[in-house]
Structures are given as C-alpha cells and as structure tokens.
Amino acid sequence: MQRIGILGGISAASTLHYYDTLHRLYYQAHGDYYYPEILVNSLNFQHFTDLENSADPEPYRQYILQGLARLARAGADFAVMAANSPHSVLEDIRPQLPLPVVSIVDAVGRRARELGMKRLLLTGIAYTMRGTFYPRGLAPYGIQVVVPTPEEQQRIDHIIFSQLAIHQVDAASKAFFLELLASYPVDGVILGCTELPQLVTQADTAVPLLNSLELHCQAALQYAALPS
C-alpha cells in the first residue's frame, strides 16, 4: 500500500483519532495486520489557528504547504490534512502541492450522493461554517449546504476549541448540539469538524450524520490501495 502522510496537530485530538481510525477501518476491511505505513507531521495548533484567522491568507497557505512538503520529503506518497478547515485553501494551493492530497469535502460529497442526500446542515468551527469551501465543493454532487445561526455557530465553535480539542465532553454541550441537529429540516448533518465525533455519534440521534473524519479515513485507505 502507498504510504500515508497525516498533516496533523490541528488539533492533537483529531490527529489521534485519524491514526486510530485508519487502523480500525483497515482491520475491519481486511482482518489482518498489513496496515499501511503512516507518517505524521504535527503542526503548531495555535500558530495554525492564528494564521487561519488572519486577514492575509497567504501565510496560512504557505504554512500548510510547508507541512505537506515535510511529509513528502519524509517519504509519504500522499497526504490527508487532519482537519476540515485547511481544505478551505486546498483548491488554491493544488498547483503547488508537493504530493497528492485526498479531499475531505469530496469524501463527504461522495457518501452524501450515495445516500441520496440533497440538503445538509454543516457544523464545525466558525471558520468552516462561514466559509464557502463546503457549499462550493458539494455543489457538483447536487447538494445544498445550510448553516446554523451566527449565535449557534459561536456556541459550537466554543465547544470545539474549549472542550473537544482537549478531549473534554460536556453533557450540556452534547444536549445543546443534539437539540440543534433536530431543529433543522435537512437530509443529514455534516460533522464538519474532526473533533465533533467525540461529542455525538449516530447512536445519539435519528438525524443521519456524516462523520467527516471517518469518511476521510475511508477515502485515504482506498487511495492507499491504488498502484503508486
């Protein structure tokens, strides 16, 4: 199998779940221990977030490219970025990529199309919910994206950064999030932050959930199995 590079640290919690999920999904599919080789480059989370919220997007793009270049030099055949938000600039930097990058947005889009979904609620950090990369990226799949209100976005963002990023799950936060999911007339909900699966799972709600982390890992394993 091709060697997988994980651009991680964004956050540490997310990176741990990527590593674990890749191995779990591989074993479920194959029942053996011939796991793909994995390299991890862990970015500085606060620096990454500061650049993400800067008015000038170029240093943000360059920091991501530098991280991917380190993975390429270390021997990764392709990479996954272990967060949703850096995919906001993926299409902008694609001509400069030092190695192939598997898109989390495409992974979500393919699964939603398989399920016949047409209208999805996007949840994640405020940067992701305010961004255009999910609506733009899912449009070719025939999917309309809706987002929570600004007040709801602020609370979700707070839950992610103050709790989930450091592996804390609060019962009140979970109750709020589940109530929010049930209040929107949609075909499903994108867990568009790779920390959100810590907060809720499909067992918690009748609303169909699209776990972006798990779908991204499935796509990475499928890519890893392709001839190099």
BELFENHU-V763578 format. One line per field, one symbol per residue. ss: DSSP state (~ for helix, > for strand, _ for the rest). burial: 1 if it has 9 or more other ideal C-beta (glycine too) atoms within 8 Angstrom, else 0. A space follows every 10 residues. Layout:
BEGIN
ss=???
burial=???
END
This chain:
BEGIN
ss=___>>>>>__ _~~~~~~~~~ ~~~~~~~~~~ _______>>> >>__~~~~~~ ~~_____~~~ ~~~~~~~~~~ ~~~~___>>> >___~~~~_~ ~~~~~~___> >__~~~~~~~ ~~~~____>> >>>__~~~~~ __~~~~~~~_ ___>>>>__~ ~~~~~~~~~~ ~~_~~~____ ~~~~~~~~~~ ~~_____>>> >____~~~__ _~~~____>> >~~~~~~~~~ ~~~~____
burial=0111111111 1111101110 1110111000 0000110111 1010101100 1101000011 1011101111 1101011111 1111111111 0010001010 1111111111 1110101011 1111111110 1011101100 1010110100 0111111011 1011100010 0011011101 1101011111 1111111111 0000101111 1111111111 10110000
END
